[in-house]
Amino acid sequence: NAGVMQNPRHLVRRRGQEARLRCSPMKGHSHVYWYRQLPEEGLKFMVYLQKENIIDESGMPKERFSAEFPKEGPSILRIQQVVRGDSAAYFCASSPGDRYNYGYTFGSGTRLTVV
Amino acid sequence: GQQLNQSPQSMFIQEGEDVSMNCTSSSIFNTWLWYKQEPGEGPVLLIALYKAGELTSNGRLTAQFGITRKDSFLNISASIPSDVGIYFCAGLSGTYKYIFGTGTRLKVLA
């Protein structure tokens, strides 16, 4: 009865490399959300996806960032040509269908460090 | 972007003391949530609030949905060392997007 699974837990990338973060939602959850947390700050919404659809990507930078949630497999957050400012904790959350007011279940996050 | 303000930002308290924190917004929300985040982990949902004036408890935690719908409050009674962490409020903006507060960092001195 696994919760939201994110991997890797820690990721180190050199400037200019690509970072790929994975998220498997809770069983029975079809909606996935990605949030970013900078040190000593709260969580900022990035993108909301359903299977094969991006519903809202208003919080995601238009350049270098992309997200997908394919029909099969985990949701992927991809950051191309990473820069030092991308260093943060990235959290994935999921919810069952459109029961938004019950809140989200979060994963343990991926901590990205760009060196 | 839109963010909720939490107060205090951080606090040190003695074990056994009661704790109060609040969250304020310039916007009205229809749902308020309180989460706790421990070091190296993701946020865990503590309490959900759905109606103005609502008071809800979860063990030693009690949260209230402000009457103006622009604020919420969390109280922790008789704090213990494992209460340490960051407490976030979150308001539901629109249909599905939660806006998170800046967090209250709690440290409990044994």
Interface residues (C-beta under 8 A of the other chain):
Chain A: V4 H31 Y35 E41 G42 L43 K44 F45 Y48 I55 D56 G59 F91 A93 D98 Y100 N101 Y102 G103 Y104 T105 F106 G107 S108 G109
Chain B: G1 Q3 L4 N30 T31 L33 Y35 G40 E41 G42 P43 V44 L45 A48 Y50 F88 A90 L92 T95 Y96 K97 Y98 I99 F100 G101 T102 G103
